[in-house]
Amino acid sequence: MTAEKKEILDRINAFAEQALADIDPQKTRISFQLEALKPVMQEIADEKGLSVEDIFILYMDLASEASVEAENQLQATLDENEGANFSKIANRLN
């Protein structure tokens, strides 16, 4: 992920933390959540000369990429700490 794309992701996520702080994402429609993020996405779109739709698609791609990277880091940490031994990990959880 480039520095510019990371900045966009961080900026939207920071806005989301404030704009969506009081909602339960499991019980709130995605359309409502996206509408709450529209102001920051529009601002970024205007700055970059892109459409809001392009920023939305970019955000979804970047969020997915960040999620995969976080999962990979977690797996690497678990593998490193437990030698990739599922039994040891399971026993540690008990």
All heavy atoms as an XYZ file, in Angstrom:
736
protein
N       0.861     -1.165      0.000
C       0.000      0.000      0.000
C       0.912      1.234      0.000
O       1.803      1.334      0.825
C      -0.904     -0.030      1.231
C      -1.838      1.140      1.348
S      -2.965      1.107      2.786
C      -3.634     -0.526      2.778
N       0.627      2.136     -0.901
C       1.443      3.347     -0.976
C       1.134      4.263      0.202
O       0.096      4.134      0.856
C       1.175      4.109     -2.287
O      -0.173      4.621     -2.256
C       1.386      3.240     -3.507
N       2.028      5.202      0.436
C       1.831      6.166      1.528
C       0.570      6.997      1.285
O      -0.179      7.290      2.223
C       3.050      7.079      1.649
N       0.337      7.371      0.035
C      -0.858      8.170     -0.297
C      -2.133      7.383     -0.006
O      -3.082      7.919      0.576
C      -0.822      8.587     -1.770
C      -2.033      9.405     -2.183
C      -2.040      9.769     -3.664
O      -1.244      9.198     -4.436
O      -2.855     10.618     -4.043
N      -2.149      6.125     -0.383
C      -3.339      5.302     -0.140
C      -3.523      5.044      1.347
O      -4.651      5.051      1.840
C      -3.247      3.998     -0.922
C      -3.430      4.211     -2.411
C      -3.363      2.911     -3.173
C      -3.591      3.174     -4.665
N      -3.537      1.928     -5.426
N      -2.432      4.825      2.070
C      -2.531      4.640      3.524
C      -3.094      5.887      4.187
O      -3.907      5.805      5.105
C      -1.169      4.277      4.112
C      -1.251      4.090      5.628
C      -0.133      3.287      6.162
C      -0.152      3.091      7.651
N      -1.361      3.265      8.381
N      -2.677      7.053      3.701
C      -3.193      8.307      4.242
C      -4.704      8.420      4.011
O      -5.442      8.841      4.905
C      -2.483      9.489      3.589
C      -2.963     10.835      4.094
C      -2.321     12.005      3.356
O      -1.199     11.855      2.843
O      -2.961     13.065      3.288
N      -5.166      8.029      2.834
C      -6.597      8.065      2.536
C      -7.345      7.119      3.464
O      -8.367      7.493      4.067
C      -6.861      7.720      1.053
C      -6.377      8.859      0.155
C      -8.344      7.436      0.810
C      -6.380      8.547     -1.335
N      -6.856      5.898      3.606
C      -7.490      4.923      4.485
C      -7.523      5.425      5.926
O      -8.574      5.373      6.581
C      -6.750      3.585      4.410
C      -7.285      2.472      5.297
C      -8.708      2.100      4.923
C      -6.365      1.257      5.222
N      -6.409      5.928      6.409
C      -6.343      6.436      7.780
C      -7.299      7.607      7.991
O      -7.946      7.715      9.033
C      -4.916      6.865      8.136
C      -3.958      5.682      8.255
O      -4.428      4.525      8.330
O      -2.730      5.925      8.254
N      -7.383      8.453      7.007
C      -8.263      9.630      7.104
C      -9.736      9.215      7.171
O     -10.485      9.739      8.001
C      -8.016     10.515      5.890
C      -8.630     11.861      5.965
C      -8.044     12.709      4.865
N      -8.901     13.822      4.547
C      -8.760     14.588      3.487
N      -7.779     14.384      2.633
N      -9.576     15.583      3.268
N     -10.127      8.286      6.332
C     -11.521      7.821      6.354
C     -11.804      7.073      7.651
O     -12.846      7.267      8.281
C     -11.838      6.957      5.115
C     -11.765      7.822      3.848
C     -13.227      6.329      5.242
C     -11.851      7.051      2.543
N     -10.869      6.232      8.077
C     -11.064      5.488      9.324
C     -11.164      6.411     10.534
O     -11.977      6.180     11.430
C      -9.943      4.470      9.526
C     -10.101      3.254      8.632
O     -11.181      2.980      8.117
N      -9.022      2.533      8.431
N     -10.353      7.450     10.570
C     -10.419      8.414     11.678
C     -11.772      9.120     11.695
O     -12.378      9.293     12.764
C      -9.289      9.434     11.563
N     -12.239      9.494     10.525
C     -13.558     10.131     10.421
C     -14.640      9.148     10.875
O     -15.560      9.522     11.599
C     -13.811     10.599      8.980
C     -15.082     11.370      8.809
C     -15.111     12.738      8.999
C     -16.257     10.723      8.454
C     -16.283     13.461      8.842
C     -17.440     11.431      8.293
C     -17.452     12.804      8.491
N     -14.511      7.889     10.452
C     -15.503      6.872     10.801
C     -15.579      6.654     12.312
O     -16.671      6.456     12.854
C     -15.180      5.559     10.096
N     -14.431      6.689     12.972
C     -14.430      6.500     14.424
C     -15.284      7.546     15.127
O     -15.940      7.246     16.122
C     -13.002      6.530     14.963
C     -12.231      5.276     14.658
C     -10.825      5.304     15.224
O     -10.571      6.050     16.192
O      -9.972      4.574     14.694
N     -15.282      8.758     14.606
C     -16.095      9.818     15.205
C     -17.536      9.753     14.721
O     -18.473      9.815     15.510
C     -15.502     11.185     14.884
C     -14.170     11.428     15.538
C     -13.567     12.770     15.163
O     -13.992     13.428     14.227
N     -12.548     13.164     15.902
N     -17.715      9.620     13.408
C     -19.055      9.668     12.826
C     -19.904      8.456     13.201
O     -21.126      8.555     13.287
C     -18.960      9.787     11.305
N     -19.267      7.324     13.423
C     -19.993      6.090     13.698
C     -19.772      5.579     15.117
O     -20.070      4.426     15.417
C     -19.577      5.013     12.683
C     -19.771      5.379     11.215
C     -19.173      4.305     10.315
C     -21.236      5.589     10.900
N     -19.292      6.437     15.971
C     -18.933      6.024     17.339
C     -20.101      5.453     18.124
O     -19.924      4.532     18.916
C     -18.327      7.204     18.094
N     -21.286      5.967     17.915
C     -22.433      5.578     18.737
C     -23.351      4.558     18.081
O     -24.485      4.389     18.525
C     -23.242      6.822     19.117
C     -22.441      7.783     19.970
O     -21.556      7.331     20.718
O     -22.695      9.004     19.886
N     -22.887      3.884     17.041
C     -23.753      2.904     16.389
C     -23.186      1.503     16.550
O     -21.999      1.317     16.765
C     -23.945      3.205     14.886
C     -22.643      2.990     14.121
C     -24.498      4.582     14.655
C     -22.865      2.598     12.697
N     -24.055      0.540     16.441
C     -23.654     -0.866     16.430
C     -23.597     -1.284     14.965
O     -24.638     -1.387     14.304
C     -24.678     -1.704     17.189
C     -24.326     -3.178     17.217
O     -23.401     -3.598     16.488
O     -24.984     -3.912     17.975
N     -22.397     -1.509     14.432
C     -22.287     -1.819     13.005
C     -23.024     -3.098     12.605
O     -23.418     -3.243     11.456
C     -20.784     -1.949     12.769
C     -20.177     -2.104     14.103
C     -21.115     -1.502     15.096
N     -23.237     -3.999     13.550
C     -23.960     -5.236     13.251
C     -25.461     -4.997     13.099
O     -26.148     -5.774     12.452
C     -23.717     -6.270     14.358
C     -22.274     -6.637     14.551
C     -21.659     -7.277     13.324
O     -22.302     -8.057     12.638
N     -20.419     -6.944     13.031
N     -25.947     -3.920     13.687
C     -27.385     -3.639     13.661
C     -27.739     -2.430     12.802
O     -28.896     -2.062     12.719
C     -27.894     -3.411     15.086
C     -27.787     -4.641     15.956
C     -28.292     -4.376     17.348
C     -28.148     -5.621     18.213
N     -28.643     -5.392     19.575
N     -26.744     -1.825     12.182
C     -26.969     -0.614     11.396
C     -26.734     -0.920      9.921
O     -25.702     -1.492      9.566
C     -26.020      0.508     11.846
O     -26.196      0.697     13.251
C     -26.321      1.803     11.131
N     -27.696     -0.528      9.104
C     -27.584     -0.799      7.678
C     -26.315     -0.182      7.101
O     -25.912      0.918      7.486
C     -28.801     -0.248      6.928
C     -30.076     -1.000      7.233
C     -31.219     -0.599      6.333
N     -31.127      0.765      5.837
C     -32.089      1.672      5.937
N     -33.218      1.366      6.516
N     -31.931      2.868      5.434
N     -25.712     -0.891      6.167
C     -24.498     -0.425      5.499
C     -24.752      0.909      4.816
O     -23.898      1.796      4.847
C     -24.008     -1.466      4.475
C     -23.603     -2.756      5.166
C     -22.886     -0.921      3.624
C     -22.378     -2.631      6.037
N     -25.926      1.062      4.222
C     -26.229      2.317      3.520
C     -26.158      3.511      4.470
O     -25.672      4.578      4.098
C     -27.592      2.250      2.838
O     -28.618      2.012      3.788
N     -26.599      3.336      5.707
C     -26.516      4.410      6.702
C     -25.057      4.700      7.050
O     -24.646      5.859      7.153
C     -27.290      4.029      7.967
C     -27.141      5.036      9.073
C     -27.940      6.164      9.104
C     -26.180      4.866     10.065
C     -27.788      7.113     10.118
C     -26.020      5.809     11.071
C     -26.829      6.931     11.096
N     -24.282      3.642      7.222
C     -22.873      3.812      7.560
C     -22.130      4.542      6.445
O     -21.328      5.443      6.702
C     -22.222      2.460      7.830
C     -22.769      1.772      9.074
C     -22.168      0.414      9.292
O     -20.956      0.261      9.244
N     -22.992     -0.584      9.537
N     -22.409      4.152      5.206
C     -21.747      4.802      4.068
C     -22.170      6.259      3.931
O     -21.356      7.118      3.603
C     -22.039      4.039      2.778
C     -21.402      2.666      2.690
C     -21.860      1.951      1.436
C     -19.891      2.777      2.736
N     -23.422      6.526      4.187
C     -23.902      7.911      4.120
C     -23.184      8.767      5.162
O     -22.858      9.930      4.917
C     -25.419      7.960      4.331
C     -26.044      9.290      4.010
C     -25.905      9.701      2.546
O     -25.901      8.850      1.662
O     -25.797     10.926      2.299
N     -22.902      8.196      6.315
C     -22.182      8.928      7.359
C     -20.745      9.232      6.940
O     -20.164     10.227      7.381
C     -22.187      8.125      8.665
N     -20.170      8.395      6.084
C     -18.788      8.592      5.617
C     -18.697      9.479      4.381
O     -17.602      9.883      3.989
C     -18.131      7.242      5.317
C     -18.000      6.286      6.490
C     -17.377      4.978      6.024
C     -17.188      6.894      7.608
N     -19.826      9.780      3.800
C     -19.834     10.534      2.542
C     -19.122     11.879      2.622
O     -18.404     12.236      1.682
C     -21.263     10.713      2.039
C     -21.329     11.241      0.629
C     -22.747     11.248      0.100
C     -22.772     11.790     -1.321
N     -24.131     11.799     -1.843
N     -19.257     12.655      3.695
C     -18.568     13.952      3.728
C     -17.051     13.847      3.548
O     -16.472     14.599      2.768
C     -18.925     14.517      5.111
C     -20.221     13.873      5.454
C     -20.136     12.487      4.866
N     -16.413     12.920      4.236
C     -14.962     12.792      4.108
C     -14.597     12.225      2.740
O     -13.601     12.619      2.140
C     -14.333     11.973      5.259
C     -14.665     10.506      5.164
C     -12.830     12.179      5.289
N     -15.415     11.316      2.240
C     -15.146     10.762      0.918
C     -15.298     11.829     -0.167
O     -14.507     11.870     -1.108
C     -16.050      9.569      0.637
C     -15.701      8.348      1.440
S     -16.697      6.941      0.921
C     -16.130      5.706      2.056
N     -16.282     12.693     -0.009
C     -16.474     13.777     -0.970
C     -15.303     14.758     -0.914
O     -14.813     15.217     -1.943
C     -17.783     14.529     -0.680
C     -18.085     15.631     -1.674
C     -18.351     15.079     -3.069
O     -19.265     14.301     -3.253
N     -17.542     15.474     -4.044
N     -14.851     15.045      0.276
C     -13.714     15.948      0.452
C     -12.459     15.386     -0.238
O     -11.754     16.103     -0.958
C     -13.463     16.127      1.955
C     -12.440     17.158      2.313
C     -12.347     17.313      3.821
O     -13.301     17.831      4.433
O     -11.313     16.909      4.377
N     -12.205     14.109     -0.024
C     -11.047     13.468     -0.649
C     -11.220     13.420     -2.165
O     -10.274     13.682     -2.912
C     -10.817     12.062     -0.066
C     -10.432     12.161      1.416
C      -9.749     11.309     -0.853
C     -10.453     10.844      2.163
N     -12.418     13.104     -2.612
C     -12.696     13.047     -4.049
C     -12.429     14.398     -4.698
O     -11.808     14.470     -5.767
C     -14.144     12.618     -4.287
N     -12.872     15.464     -4.058
C     -12.646     16.813     -4.591
C     -11.148     17.123     -4.660
O     -10.672     17.695     -5.635
C     -13.368     17.858     -3.742
C     -14.887     17.767     -3.855
O     -15.392     17.107     -4.795
O     -15.576     18.346     -2.985
N     -10.427     16.751     -3.616
C      -8.977     16.999     -3.580
C      -8.227     16.228     -4.669
O      -7.274     16.729     -5.242
C      -8.407     16.600     -2.215
C      -8.836     17.492     -1.088
C      -8.456     16.934      0.278
O      -7.729     15.897      0.341
O      -8.879     17.512      1.292
N      -8.674     14.993     -4.933
C      -7.974     14.122     -5.873
C      -8.519     14.220     -7.298
O      -7.968     13.600     -8.210
C      -8.065     12.656     -5.413
C      -7.529     12.398     -4.020
C      -6.036     12.565     -3.963
C      -5.517     12.264     -2.568
N      -4.120     12.578     -2.422
N      -9.613     14.972     -7.463
C     -10.220     15.080     -8.792
C     -10.895     13.784     -9.229
O     -10.915     13.451    -10.412
N     -11.448     13.058     -8.274
C     -12.125     11.794     -8.535
C     -13.585     11.894     -8.120
O     -13.987     12.845     -7.446
C     -11.449     10.663     -7.754
C      -9.977     10.393     -8.055
C      -9.384      9.437     -7.032
C      -9.831      9.833     -9.464
N     -14.367     10.905     -8.479
C     -15.758     10.858     -8.036
C     -15.832     10.228     -6.645
O     -14.918      9.519     -6.226
C     -16.598     10.042     -9.021
O     -16.243      8.668     -8.954
N     -16.922     10.475     -5.959
C     -17.144      9.865     -4.651
C     -17.186      8.351     -4.800
O     -16.674      7.619     -3.947
C     -18.449     10.377     -4.007
C     -18.751      9.666     -2.703
C     -18.387     11.865     -3.769
N     -17.758      7.879     -5.886
C     -17.830      6.444     -6.137
C     -16.429      5.836     -6.243
O     -16.170      4.749     -5.733
C     -18.634      6.155     -7.409
C     -20.107      6.486     -7.296
C     -20.441      7.965     -7.507
O     -19.534      8.756     -7.888
O     -21.603      8.339     -7.271
N     -15.519      6.552     -6.930
C     -14.143      6.064     -7.042
C     -13.474      5.978     -5.673
O     -12.747      5.021     -5.386
C     -13.315      6.968     -7.961
C     -13.686      6.831     -9.423
O     -14.279      5.798     -9.809
O     -13.387      7.768    -10.191
N     -13.726      6.963     -4.834
C     -13.144      6.951     -3.487
C     -13.745      5.826     -2.657
O     -13.040      5.137     -1.915
C     -13.322      8.326     -2.791
C     -12.539      9.406     -3.534
C     -12.905      8.253     -1.322
C     -11.032      9.176     -3.597
N     -15.038      5.609     -2.802
C     -15.689      4.509     -2.083
C     -15.054      3.175     -2.477
O     -14.706      2.360     -1.616
C     -17.192      4.486     -2.371
C     -17.859      3.226     -1.924
C     -18.057      2.967     -0.584
C     -18.257      2.271     -2.848
C     -18.651      1.785     -0.161
C     -18.854      1.089     -2.440
C     -19.053      0.845     -1.100
N     -14.893      2.941     -3.768
C     -14.296      1.696     -4.248
C     -12.864      1.568     -3.740
O     -12.448      0.496     -3.270
C     -14.358      1.616     -5.786
C     -15.815      1.468     -6.229
C     -13.509      0.458     -6.307
C     -16.041      1.687     -7.714
N     -12.116      2.652     -3.804
C     -10.745      2.648     -3.298
C     -10.728      2.317     -1.808
O      -9.923      1.501     -1.345
C     -10.076      4.000     -3.552
C      -8.654      4.164     -3.015
C      -7.700      3.157     -3.666
C      -8.170      5.592     -3.242
N     -11.623      2.936     -1.052
C     -11.700      2.688      0.385
C     -11.986      1.220      0.680
O     -11.341      0.605      1.541
C     -12.765      3.576      1.027
C     -13.025      3.256      2.475
C     -12.041      3.454      3.440
C     -14.246      2.737      2.885
C     -12.271      3.143      4.781
C     -14.481      2.432      4.218
C     -13.499      2.635      5.150
O     -13.721      2.330      6.468
N     -12.931      0.641     -0.038
C     -13.279     -0.762      0.188
C     -12.079     -1.662     -0.140
O     -11.791     -2.607      0.601
C     -14.507     -1.163     -0.636
C     -15.768     -0.398     -0.254
S     -16.179     -0.469      1.495
C     -16.705     -2.163      1.633
N     -11.383     -1.363     -1.225
C     -10.189     -2.131     -1.590
C      -9.103     -2.005     -0.523
O      -8.486     -2.998     -0.114
C      -9.630     -1.677     -2.935
C     -10.490     -2.084     -4.117
O     -11.385     -2.943     -3.943
O     -10.281     -1.528     -5.213
N      -8.868     -0.776     -0.070
C      -7.827     -0.538      0.925
C      -8.176     -1.174      2.268
O      -7.301     -1.729      2.944
C      -7.579      0.965      1.095
C      -7.008      1.685     -0.118
C      -6.944      3.187      0.144
C      -5.652      1.135     -0.506
N      -9.447     -1.102      2.649
C      -9.880     -1.710      3.909
C      -9.695     -3.226      3.850
O      -9.242     -3.841      4.830
C     -11.333     -1.346      4.203
N     -10.001     -3.819      2.705
C      -9.809     -5.260      2.538
C      -8.324     -5.611      2.604
O      -7.932     -6.577      3.261
C     -10.382     -5.728      1.201
O     -11.779     -5.607      1.195
N      -7.516     -4.817      1.926
C      -6.069     -5.049      1.935
C      -5.508     -4.943      3.354
O      -4.701     -5.771      3.778
C      -5.392     -4.028      1.016
C      -3.930     -4.253      0.803
C      -3.312     -3.241     -0.160
O      -3.985     -2.782     -1.088
O      -2.119     -2.918      0.058
N      -5.953     -3.937      4.089
C      -5.486     -3.750      5.470
C      -5.937     -4.904      6.361
O      -5.181     -5.362      7.223
C      -5.991     -2.417      6.015
N      -7.142     -5.397      6.127
C      -7.650     -6.519      6.910
C      -6.839     -7.786      6.658
O      -6.487     -8.503      7.599
C      -9.124     -6.755      6.559
O      -9.624     -7.855      7.266
N      -6.518     -8.044      5.412
C      -5.702     -9.207      5.072
C      -4.320     -9.074      5.698
O      -3.789    -10.041      6.264
C      -5.616     -9.382      3.536
C      -4.532    -10.386      3.154
C      -6.960     -9.802      2.972
N      -3.749     -7.895      5.621
C      -2.421     -7.673      6.205
C      -2.440     -7.877      7.720
O      -1.536     -8.498      8.281
C      -1.914     -6.268      5.874
C      -0.549     -5.959      6.442
C       0.566     -6.872      5.954
O       0.472     -7.388      4.840
O       1.532     -7.080      6.711
N      -3.479     -7.390      8.383
C      -3.595     -7.573      9.834
C      -3.732     -9.056     10.176
O      -3.118     -9.530     11.143
C      -4.789     -6.788     10.368
N      -4.510     -9.777      9.395
C      -4.663    -11.217      9.617
C      -3.339    -11.945      9.412
O      -2.972    -12.823     10.186
C      -5.728    -11.792      8.676
C      -5.906    -13.296      8.776
C      -6.438    -13.790     10.102
O      -7.071    -13.004     10.844
O      -6.206    -14.970     10.418
N      -2.613    -11.569      8.364
C      -1.306    -12.185      8.103
C      -0.329    -11.919      9.243
O       0.436    -12.813      9.639
C      -0.728    -11.694      6.777
C      -1.460    -12.253      5.582
O      -2.171    -13.251      5.676
N      -1.314    -11.597      4.446
N      -0.341    -10.706      9.768
C       0.535    -10.381     10.886
C       0.165    -11.177     12.123
O       1.038    -11.654     12.850
C       0.497     -8.878     11.177
C       1.187     -8.049     10.122
C       1.102     -6.557     10.403
O       0.437     -6.118     11.336
N       1.766     -5.768      9.575
N      -1.143    -11.329     12.369
C      -1.598    -12.124     13.505
C      -1.152    -13.573     13.354
O      -0.630    -14.173     14.295
C      -3.115    -12.053     13.639
C      -3.732    -12.961     14.702
C      -3.235    -12.602     16.095
C      -5.244    -12.903     14.628
N      -1.343    -14.123     12.166
C      -0.937    -15.510     11.924
C       0.569    -15.674     12.094
O       1.029    -16.669     12.662
C      -1.372    -15.968     10.529
C      -2.858    -16.173     10.392
C      -3.409    -17.214     11.363
O      -2.776    -18.244     11.626
N      -4.582    -16.948     11.913
N       1.336    -14.727     11.603
C       2.790    -14.799     11.729
C       3.195    -14.757     13.200
O       4.089    -15.497     13.624
C       3.453    -13.653     10.963
N       2.530    -13.924     13.979
C       2.820    -13.826     15.406
C       2.479    -15.136     16.111
O       3.256    -15.634     16.927
C       2.033    -12.668     16.046
O       2.415    -11.457     15.404
C       2.290    -12.565     17.532
N       1.313    -15.691     15.772
C       0.921    -16.961     16.388
C       1.883    -18.072     15.991
O       2.288    -18.879     16.825
C      -0.507    -17.330     15.988
C      -1.610    -16.464     16.574
C      -2.958    -16.868     16.006
C      -1.620    -16.519     18.082
N       2.239    -18.113     14.708
C       3.177    -19.133     14.239
C       4.514    -19.000     14.949
O       5.115    -19.987     15.361
C       3.389    -19.015     12.722
C       2.165    -19.438     11.936
O       1.232    -20.018     12.528
O       2.136    -19.171     10.719
N       4.962    -17.779     15.102
C       6.247    -17.505     15.745
C       6.209    -17.913     17.216
O       7.135    -18.532     17.728
C       6.545    -16.014     15.615
C       7.928    -15.592     15.962
C       8.114    -14.119     15.674
O       8.319    -13.753     14.506
O       8.029    -13.338     16.641
N       5.107    -17.570     17.882
C       5.003    -17.838     19.318
C       4.710    -19.291     19.636
O       5.109    -19.794     20.675
C       3.917    -16.967     19.949
C       4.312    -15.512     20.009
O       5.490    -15.187     19.952
N       3.338    -14.634     20.101
N       4.001    -19.972     18.748
C       3.563    -21.330     19.060
C       4.107    -22.375     18.096
O       3.722    -23.532     18.162
C       2.023    -21.397     19.042
C       1.362    -20.458     20.019
C       1.678    -20.779     21.471
O       2.103    -21.904     21.777
O       1.514    -19.888     22.309
N       4.975    -21.988     17.199
C       5.494    -22.951     16.249
C       4.406    -23.527     15.359
O       4.488    -24.670     14.950
N       3.357    -22.743     15.123
C       2.230    -23.154     14.270
C       1.551    -24.414     14.803
O       0.988    -25.192     14.056
C       2.678    -23.329     12.829
N       1.593    -24.641     16.089
C       1.006    -25.824     16.684
C      -0.371    -25.476     17.221
O      -0.510    -24.797     18.234
C       1.913    -26.335     17.804
C       1.433    -27.646     18.375
O       0.241    -27.898     18.483
N       2.382    -28.476     18.752
N      -1.400    -25.966     16.542
C      -2.767    -25.650     16.923
C      -3.081    -26.100     18.344
O      -3.766    -25.402     19.084
C      -3.764    -26.277     15.939
C      -5.186    -25.961     16.264
C      -5.714    -24.712     15.993
C      -5.993    -26.904     16.874
C      -7.025    -24.409     16.318
C      -7.300    -26.613     17.193
C      -7.828    -25.365     16.901
N      -2.581    -27.239     18.736
C      -2.859    -27.744     20.086
C      -2.339    -26.786     21.152
O      -3.010    -26.536     22.155
C      -2.219    -29.113     20.278
O      -2.808    -30.037     19.415
N      -1.140    -26.269     20.952
C      -0.577    -25.321     21.916
C      -1.418    -24.050     21.987
O      -1.674    -23.526     23.064
C       0.855    -24.962     21.547
C       1.857    -26.069     21.791
C       3.255    -25.609     21.428
C       4.264    -26.705     21.612
N       5.606    -26.266     21.201
N      -1.857    -23.567     20.812
C      -2.702    -22.356     20.785
C      -4.011    -22.624     21.497
O      -4.453    -21.833     22.333
C      -2.943    -21.900     19.340
C      -1.629    -21.467     18.697
C      -3.954    -20.755     19.298
C      -1.717    -21.229     17.194
N      -4.652    -23.755     21.211
C      -5.929    -24.098     21.843
C      -5.774    -24.240     23.356
O      -6.607    -23.782     24.118
C      -6.495    -25.365     21.222
N      -4.702    -24.902     23.770
C      -4.481    -25.086     25.211
C      -4.254    -23.759     25.911
O      -4.650    -23.582     27.055
C      -3.303    -26.025     25.449
C      -3.631    -27.453     25.116
O      -4.800    -27.851     25.162
N      -2.626    -28.234     24.769
N      -3.584    -22.843     25.222
C      -3.341    -21.524     25.822
C      -4.649    -20.786     26.051
O      -4.780    -20.006     26.990
C      -2.422    -20.720     24.919
C      -1.974    -19.416     25.556
C      -1.090    -18.623     24.665
N      -1.877    -18.162     23.531
C      -1.372    -17.685     22.407
N      -0.079    -17.615     22.241
N      -2.138    -17.277     21.443
N      -5.659    -21.043     25.229
C      -6.933    -20.356     25.346
C      -7.760    -20.870     26.513
O      -8.691    -20.218     26.953
C      -7.734    -20.473     24.042
C      -7.084    -19.795     22.837
C      -7.908    -20.099     21.593
C      -6.962    -18.295     23.043
N      -7.465    -22.065     27.004
C      -8.241    -22.638     28.129
C      -7.854    -22.059     29.444
O      -6.895    -21.570     29.761
C      -8.047    -24.158     28.174
C      -8.785    -24.818     27.031
O      -9.779    -24.287     26.561
N      -8.289    -25.960     26.610
